[in-house]
């Protein structure tokens, strides 16, 4: 549990923030968007109201469950690494905040069955309580300077994200079951006004927080915190761009009402996916110390340029026997008394010996060959969409080749090449993440090959590729490396962030290709193969020295 704590805590924090946004967004939707349109009756909207309350109830219960799991994880690690018992932890701020969110979530789940105005008012007050408890565990409350201002800004930032991103699924549900185009247009216009206000709040609070947390331009690219903020900004701009497309469609729907039931819903689906990826990036950001506190060991612009400058790919691999003993194997072979701990302990990070040149060469070889495979996939997919030969549609089979290659090469200390058994290797968080990604790659190979070649598939199977691609990109934002040098950690992350963003864009552009009418799918059908080619380029240029 301790070894994988760092990774799991980020993922669980992301789930908690996502469900919190859904709960707050659902209540905000009921207050500001869901008013009954003139000329409609309660019976006309009964099914929509029921679906909205069901989504709110599921979100509230999920928030409570994710918070309980996060509390259990945090408490287990603390009790396992200290002499504290559960009674000692009960008064800790994280425990109190988590308990408050848990109880409030369950109360909202119960109240969501109510149709009265009083129920909405009580749920609104509970949302304020949830927001306060969530903010109490952020960087803002831990600050010694500007605490009050940062706490307020953090709360406003989360409210803006919740009303926009958390409200989108309720809009989608409402449009799907709207009794007519007139009602659908009215809700779209109302939500557009709410979303624009929420985005303004989100941007304003975010800029002020960045000024206080990031002290200079150099800190943006020279610290992990700054890089993660930039990744959030990039994803945010993509989501806002899709929202702008939706806004233009809504305005155009005055003359073409049928577009609301097609283009708006499809663009909203992609906007939801990218929006919640931004929330996961925000969760990853909470695991990093603010840039203003990292005054030493920052990466310079010259170091980034040197690392990222194009060079000839490494296509020859050293022997596995030349590699240094991995940290996990050292722990298994050495007694605890003789095992030197790292200078500062990070849960999930093991003591790391300096890498040998062979270690670096092994890793670069893996990335470069993987990049060539991915680049070839992107080129074949692009050619197949531009009228190329029919055999090019078999490009997904290369995913199977990539999966086998990574299974053998990604973790040479583990089975089948290394001494660590199959199950014990999962104690290393990096191995765990690699194996998850391999499973995703196999899913790519099986499902997308069938879709590309017109094999009979169930309706939902064709969406496996875009969803898993988007999920892989989102998970890559949480990917961590147990490296001893903080500069090396950041330089590794600088190569991962663009890969993650490209993965997310590729997944949701493929989703739009499948979901939009054919006349609107041309551009998305070209975007995701280009993303794959760019992913290959970044991998081929990956360096660790």
N, C-alpha and C positions, 0 to 999 in steps of 0.2 A: 504494500500500500504506500509506504513512504517513497519507494523508488519511482512510482508513476504518479505521485501526488501532484507535482508541478504541472504535468500535462492535463490530468483529469480535472484539476481545479479550474483551469482556464475554460475547458469545454463546459463544465457544469455552470460556471459563472455566466457563460454565454447563453446557455439554456434559460437560466434564471432571468437574465435581462430581457431575453426574447419573450418569455411568457409574461413578464411584468409589463412589457410594452403592449402585448395583446390585451391584457386586462385593462390597463389605463386607456388604450386606444379604443377598446370596445365601449367603455363608459363614456368617453368623449364623443364617440360617434352617436350614441344614444342621445346625448345632450344637445349637440350642435347640428347634426345631419338628419337624424331619424324622425324629425317632426312630421306629422301626417300631412301629406300634400292636400291642397284644396280639391274637393270633388271626389276624393277617395274615401272608402268606408273602412272600418276596422276589419271586416271580413276579407276585404281585398288584400290587406297587408298581414293577415294572421300568420300565414306560412313563413313570410320573411322575418317577422318578429320572432317566431319560434326558432328559426335557424340562427338568428343573431344571438339569442339567449343561449342556445346550445353551444355555439362557438365560445361565448364568454364563459360559460360554465366549464367547458373543457380546458380553456386557458387558465382559469383560476385554480382548478384542481392540479393541473400540470405545474403551475407555479409553486403550489404548496409542496408537491412531491419532489420537484427539483431542489427546492430549498432544504427539505429534510435530508436528501441524499448529500447535498453539499455540507450541511451541518455534521452529518455522520462522518464524512470524509475528513473534514477539518478536525473534529474531535478525536477521531481514531488516530490520526497522525500525531496530534499533540499528546495524547495519553501514551502513545507508543514510544515517544521520544523524550518524554519528561516524566517526573514523578507525580504529575497532577492526575486527579481522578475526575469523574464526571461532575461531582459537586463543586470542584474548584473552577470548572469551566462554565458553570451555569450563569455566573455573573459577568462573564466576559462580554464585551460589546458585540462581537460577531455572533455570539450565541443568542443574546437578547434580540438583536436585529433579525436574525434568521427565524427565531420563534415568532416574532411579531408578524413577519411576512407570511409565515405558515398559517397562523390563525386567521389573519386578514384574508388570505386567499380562500380558505375554506368558507369563511363568512360570505364572501362575494359569490362563491359557487352556490350557496344556499339562497341568497337574495336574488340571484339571477333568474330564479323561477317566478319572482314577483313581477306583476305588470303595473304596479302602482308607481306614482311619482315619488312617493316616500322611499321606495326601494332604490330608485336611481340616486336620490340624494344621499342615502346612507352609503351606497357603493362608492359615490364620489368622495365622501369623507374617508372611507377605507383606502381608496387609491392614494389619497394624500398621506395616510399613515404608511402605506407600502413604500411610497416614494421617499419619505423621510427615513425609514429604516434602511432602504437601499443606499441612500446617499451617505448614511452614517458609517458605512464601511468602505468609503472611497478615499482616494488620496487627499481630497479636500479637507476632511475632518482631521486627518493626521498631520496637517501642516501646522507649523508654529507661527507662520506669518500669513496674512491675508486669509485666515481660516474662514471667517464669516462670508466674505465676498466669494471665495471659491466654492463654498458650500452652496450658496444661493445659485451661482452660475451652473454648478453641476446639476442641481435640481431642475433648473430651467432647461438645460441641455437634454436631460432625460425626458422631460415633459414634451419638448418639441419632437424628439425622436418617436415617442410613444404615440402622440396624436397623429403623426404622419405615417410612419411605418406600421405601427400597431393598428391603425384604423383602416389600412388598405384591405386586409382580409374581409372586414365587415362590408366594405364597399363592394368587393367581389361577390360576396354572398347575396347582397341586396340586388345587384345587377342581374345575377343569374336567375332570380325568382321575381323580378320586377313585373307588376301586372301590365305595364305598358311603357312605351317609349317616353311619354310625357313625364311619368314618375321617375324613370331612369335618368332623364336629362336633369331633372330638378335635384336629385340626390348627387349627381356628378358635379353640378355647379356648386352645391353647398359644400361638398367635400373638397373641391378645388380651393375654395376660400379658406377652409380650415387648414388644408395642407400647406398653402402658401404662408399662412400665419405661423404654422408650426416650423416650416423650413426657415423662416426669418428668425424665429426664436432660437432654433438649433444652431444656425450659422453665427448669430450675434454672440450667444453664450460661448460657442466653440472658439471663436476668434479671441475673445477676452481670456478664456482659460489657457489658450495656447501662448498668449503673450506672457502670462504669469508662470506657466510651466516650462516654457522653452525660452531661454534667455538670449538667444542669438541665432543668426542664420546658420552658423556653423553647427549649432546643436541640432538642427533639423536633419542634416545628413550624417552628423558625427556621433549620434547616440541612437540606441535602439528605440527609445521613446519617440524621438523625432521621426524616425523612419516609419514607425507604426502609425503615427499621426498622418503622415503623408499617404500611407496606404488607405487609411480611412477617408481622407479627402478625395483620393482618386475614385474609390468606390462610390462615395457620396455623389460626386459629379456625374458619374454614370447613371445612378439612380435618378438624380434630378433631371438628367437629359431624357430619360424614358418618361418621367412625369411630365416634362414639357411636351413630348409627343402626345401624351394622353390629353393634355390641356388643349392642344390644337385640334385633336380629334373631337373633343367635346364641343368646341366652338363650331367646328364644321358640321356637327350633327344637327344643327338647326336646319340644314338643307338636306342632309342625308342621315336620317334617324337610325337606319339599320346598322350604321357603323358602331353604335354603342354596344350592341350585342356581339360584336366580333372583335374589332381592333382594340377598343378600350379594355375589354376584359383580358385580352391576350397580353397587352402591354402592362396591365396591372399585375398579372401573374409574374412577369419578369421583374417588375419594380419591387414586388414583395420579396422575391428571392434575393435580389441584390441588397435590398434594404436590411434584411436579417443577416446577411453576410457582414454588413457594416457593424451591426450589433455584436457579432462574434469578434470582429476586429477590435471593438471597444473593450470587450472582455479580455482579449489578449493584452491590450494596452494597460489594464489594471495590474498586470503581473510585472510591469516594468517600472523602475523608479523614474520620477520626472526628470527631464533632461537638465533642469536647472540644478539638480543635486549631483549630476555626473560631470564634475569639472575636470576630472582626470581621465586619462586613457581614452580620450575621444579619437575617433578616426578622422584623419585629415582628408581634404579633397585630393591631395596628391597620392595618398595611399589608395583611395578609391579608384582613381584613374589608373594607377599602376596595376591594381588587381583586375579591373574590368577591361583593360586594353586587349583587343583581339590578338590571339596567338594561334599557332598551329595546334590542332587537337592532338591529344595523347591517345594513340591507338594501340600501344604496346603495354602490357600489364606486367608488373613484378610478380614474383611467386608469392603465394600465401605464406610460405615459411619465412619470408623476409619481413613480415609485418610485426609490429610491436605487440606485446601481450595486452589484450583489451582489459579495460577497467573491471568489467564484471568477472572475467576469468581470474583476475588478480584477487578479487574479493573471495572467490570460491576457493582459491588455493592458499591464501594467506590468513593467518589467525587475525582476529579483530585487534589484538594488542599490537601487532606489528604493522597494521595497515594505517598509513598516514592519512589523516583526513584533509580535505581541501582547506585552504586558508579561511574561507567563509562557506558555510553550509547552505546549499539551496536544495530543498526537497526534490528528489528525482535526479539530482546531479551527483554522480559518483566521482571519486578521485581519479584524475586523468594524468597519465604519464605523457611527457612530451612526444609528439608524433615524429616518427622517422620519415625520411624522404620516401621510403617505400609506401608508407601509409598514405601520404599525400598523392603519390602517383596512382595507387590503387583506387582511391576515391575519384580522382580526375578521370581516370580511364572509364570508370562506371558512368559518370555523368556524360562524358563525351559520346560514348557509344549509344547511351539512351537518347541523347539529343539527336543523333543521326537517325535513329529509328523514328522518333516523334516527328522530325522534320520531313522524313519520307512519307509518313502517314498524312501530314498536312498537305504536301504537294500532290499526292495521289487523290486525296479527297477534293482538293481544289480543281484538279484536272477533270475529275469525274463530274463535277458540277458545271464544267465549262464545255461539255460535249466530248469528253475523252472516251477511250475504249471502255467497253463494259467490264473487262477484267479489273479495272481500277477500283470498282466498287468493293473489291475484296480487301481493301486497305485495313479494315478492322482486325484482320488476322494478325497483323503486326503487333497488336496489343498482347496477344498470347506470347509472341517471341519476347517482347519487353518484360512481361511478367516472369517468365522463366529466367531470363537474364538477371533481373533484380533479385529474385529469390536466391539465386546462387551467389551473387556478387555483393549485395548490399551490406551484409553482415557476415564477413568471413569467419568470425569467431564462433558462429552459431551453426547448428545442424543445417545442411548436410556437410559443409566443409570444415567447420570448427569443432572444438571440444565441447562446447555448451550444448546440452540437449535441446530438443525442440521446445519443450514447455518452460524450462528454466530460463531460456533466452528472453521470454516475454517480461522478465523482471526488469530488463533494460528498457526505459521508456522510448528510446530512439528505435530499438528493434521493434517494439510494439507498433510504433507509428509506421515504420516501413512495411510491416506485415499487413496492416490495415490498407495501405495504399496498393499493395500487390493484389489484395482481394478486389479492390475497386477496379484495377486494371483488367483482371480476369472477367469481371462483369461487363466491362467495355467490349472485350473481344467476343463474348458469346452473343450478347443481345444486339449490339450494333451491326454485326455481320449479318444476322438474320434480317434486320430491318433494311439494310442497304441492298440486299439481294431479293427483297420482296417475299421472303418466306412467311407463311401464315403465322401471325403473332397476335396475341391478345392486345386489346386497345392500350393498356398501360405499359406494355413491354417496350414500346418504341420510345418511351420517355426515360428509360433507364440510362441511356447514354448521356443526355443533357443533365439529368439530375445528379448522377454520380460524378460527372465532370465538374459541375458547380460545387458539389459537396467536397470533392477532392481539393479544389481551389480554396474553399473556405477552411478546411482542416489544415491546409498548408500554412495558413496565417497563424496557427497555433503551434506549428512545428518548432521544436527547440533542439539545440545541440549542446551536448555536455563538453564544452571546450574550456580549457583553463584560462585562455587569454580572452578578455572581454572584447578586444578588437577583432579577434578571429570570429567570435560569436556574431558580431555585428556585420562583418564582411560576408559571412555565410548568409545572414538574414537579408542582406542587400541583394543577394542573388535569388532568394526564395520569394520575396515580396512580388516582383514582377511576374514570376511564374504563377503565384496564387491569383493575382488579378487577371492574368490572361486566361487561367482556367475557369474562373467565374464568368468572364465575358464569353468564353467559348461555350460554356454550358447553357447560358441563358439565350445566346443568339441561336443556338441549335434548337432550343425550346421554341423560340419564336418562329423559326423556320417550319417546325412541325405544326404549330398551332394557328398561325396566321393564314388567311386566304392566300392562294398561290400568287396573286398579283402583288401582295405585300411581302412575300417571303424571299424575294430575290436577294436583297441586301443582307439579311441575316444569314442566308445560306452561304455567303462568301466570307462573312466576318469570322466564323469559327474556324474554318480551315486556315485562314491567315494567322489566327491566334496560335494554332498548333505549330505552324512554321516558325513563328516567333519564339514559342517555347523551346523548340529544337535549337534555335540560334543561341538562346541564353544558356541552354545546357551544354552546347558544344564549346561555349566560351567560359564555362565554369572553371574557377581556379581556387586553389587553397594555399597558394604560395606566390 
